[in-house]
C-alpha cells in the first residue's frame, strides 16, 4: 500500500515541526490514513529529528493508535462493568458473528474494524457500541444487524 508522504509533511508542517506535538501529529496522520503506516512514522520522525522508537513507544502505548490498517468504520464495543452486566458480551458475540471477525481485527473488505473497549463513558445507556464515534445504546442483540446496515 502506497501512502502519500506529502500528506504526512502537511501534518507535521501544520504543527511547525514541534516535537512536543508528537501525539497530536500522530493522531492527525492516523486520521488521514486510518492507521499509522511504517513509512508515515518514519517520515514524521525524520521531519521532527527524533528517533523512530519514540513514535513507536507512543503508538503502542495508546490504544487509540493502530499500526495495522483499519476499516472505513470503527466499531467499539463497551465491556465496562455497566455494559457487561447488561449484555455487552452478547453484543460483542453478535458483532463478531455478523462481521465474521473477532475483536481486534478488520473485515477482509476493509469496511469494518472491531475493537473492545473498557468504557465509553455512557454507562446509563449500556450496553453501548460506537460506530465512527456515533453512540448506539440500550442495545439488544437483534439491533446489531440493522445498525450495521445503516453503514452500508
C-alpha positions as CSV (number, residue, x, y, z in Angstrom):
1,X,0.0,0.0,0.0
2,X,1.5,3.3,-1.1
3,X,0.9,6.3,1.1
4,X,1.2,9.9,0.1
5,X,4.1,11.3,2.2
6,X,3.2,14.8,1.1
7,X,0.1,14.4,3.4
8,X,2.4,13.5,6.3
9,X,4.6,16.5,5.6
10,X,1.5,18.8,5.6
11,X,0.5,17.5,9.1
12,X,4.0,18.0,10.5
13,X,4.2,21.4,8.9
14,X,0.9,22.4,10.4
15,X,2.5,22.0,13.9
16,X,5.6,23.8,12.7
17,X,7.8,20.7,13.4
18,X,7.2,21.0,17.1
19,X,8.2,17.6,18.6
20,X,6.1,18.4,21.7
21,X,3.1,17.9,19.4
22,X,4.0,14.3,18.5
23,X,0.8,12.8,19.9
24,X,-1.4,15.2,18.0
25,X,0.7,14.8,14.9
26,X,0.2,11.0,15.1
27,X,-3.5,11.5,15.7
28,X,-3.8,13.6,12.6
29,X,-1.7,11.2,10.5
30,X,-3.9,8.3,11.6
31,X,-6.9,10.4,10.8
32,X,-5.6,10.8,7.3
33,X,-4.8,7.1,6.7
34,X,-7.0,5.3,9.4
35,X,-3.8,3.8,10.8
36,X,-0.1,4.6,11.2
37,X,1.9,3.1,8.3
38,X,5.6,2.5,9.0
39,X,6.5,4.9,6.2
40,X,4.4,7.7,7.8
41,X,6.0,7.1,11.2
42,X,9.5,7.2,9.6
43,X,8.7,10.4,7.8
44,X,7.3,12.1,10.9
45,X,10.4,11.2,12.9
46,X,12.7,12.3,10.2
47,X,11.0,15.7,9.9
48,X,11.0,16.1,13.7
49,X,14.6,14.8,14.1
50,X,13.6,12.3,16.7
51,X,14.2,8.5,17.0
52,X,11.6,6.2,15.5
53,X,11.5,4.4,18.8
54,X,9.8,7.4,20.4
55,X,6.9,7.3,17.9
56,X,6.5,3.5,18.3
57,X,6.5,3.9,22.1
58,X,3.6,6.3,21.8
59,X,1.8,4.4,19.0
60,X,1.9,1.1,21.0
61,X,1.1,2.6,24.4
62,X,-2.2,4.4,23.4
63,X,-4.9,2.0,22.2
64,X,-6.3,4.8,20.0
65,X,-3.4,4.2,17.6
66,X,-3.3,1.4,15.2
67,X,-0.2,0.0,13.5
68,X,-2.3,-2.1,11.2
69,X,-4.9,-1.0,8.6
70,X,-8.3,-0.2,10.0
71,X,-11.6,-0.5,8.2
72,X,-13.6,2.5,7.0
73,X,-15.9,2.1,10.0
74,X,-14.5,1.6,13.5
75,X,-16.9,-0.3,15.8
76,X,-16.1,-0.1,19.5
77,X,-17.9,-2.4,21.9
78,X,-18.0,-1.3,25.6
79,X,-17.3,-4.1,28.0
80,X,-17.1,-1.9,31.1
81,X,-19.0,-3.1,34.2
82,X,-22.3,-1.4,33.4
83,X,-22.3,-2.6,29.8
84,X,-21.0,-6.1,30.7
85,X,-23.8,-6.8,33.3
86,X,-26.4,-5.5,30.7
87,X,-25.2,-7.9,28.0
88,X,-22.2,-6.3,26.4
89,X,-20.5,-9.6,25.8
90,X,-23.6,-10.9,23.9
91,X,-23.4,-7.7,21.8
92,X,-19.8,-8.4,21.0
93,X,-20.5,-12.0,20.1
94,X,-23.2,-10.9,17.7
95,X,-20.9,-8.3,16.1
96,X,-18.2,-11.0,15.7
97,X,-20.8,-13.3,14.1
98,X,-22.3,-10.6,11.8
99,X,-18.9,-9.3,10.7
100,X,-17.2,-12.7,10.6
101,X,-14.2,-11.4,12.5
102,X,-13.1,-11.3,16.1
103,X,-12.4,-8.2,18.2
104,X,-9.1,-6.6,17.3
105,X,-9.5,-7.4,13.6
106,X,-10.7,-5.9,10.3
107,X,-13.0,-7.4,7.8
108,X,-11.3,-8.6,4.6
109,X,-13.0,-5.9,2.5
110,X,-11.6,-3.2,4.9
111,X,-15.1,-2.0,5.7
112,X,-15.2,-2.6,9.5
113,X,-12.7,-2.9,12.3
114,X,-14.0,-4.3,15.6
115,X,-12.5,-3.3,18.9
116,X,-13.3,-3.9,22.6
117,X,-13.0,-1.0,25.0
118,X,-13.2,-0.8,28.8
119,X,-15.5,2.1,28.9
120,X,-17.2,4.6,26.5
121,X,-18.5,6.8,29.3
122,X,-22.1,6.1,28.5
123,X,-22.9,3.8,31.4
124,X,-26.5,4.8,31.7
125,X,-27.1,3.7,28.1
126,X,-25.4,0.3,28.4
127,X,-24.8,-1.9,26.6
128,X,-23.3,0.6,24.2
129,X,-21.3,0.5,20.9
130,X,-19.9,3.3,18.8
131,X,-19.6,3.2,15.1
132,X,-17.3,6.0,13.9
133,X,-17.8,7.7,17.3
134,X,-21.7,7.6,16.9
135,X,-23.1,6.0,20.0
136,X,-25.8,3.3,19.9
137,X,-27.1,2.5,23.4
138,X,-29.6,0.3,25.3
139,X,-28.8,-2.4,22.7
140,X,-30.1,-5.9,22.4
141,X,-28.7,-8.5,20.1
142,X,-31.4,-8.1,17.5
143,X,-30.4,-4.4,17.0
144,X,-27.0,-5.1,15.6
145,X,-27.7,-6.1,12.0
146,X,-29.9,-3.0,11.5
147,X,-27.2,-0.8,12.9
148,X,-24.6,-2.3,10.6
149,X,-26.9,-2.0,7.6
150,X,-27.1,1.8,8.3
151,X,-23.3,2.0,7.4
152,X,-23.6,0.2,4.1
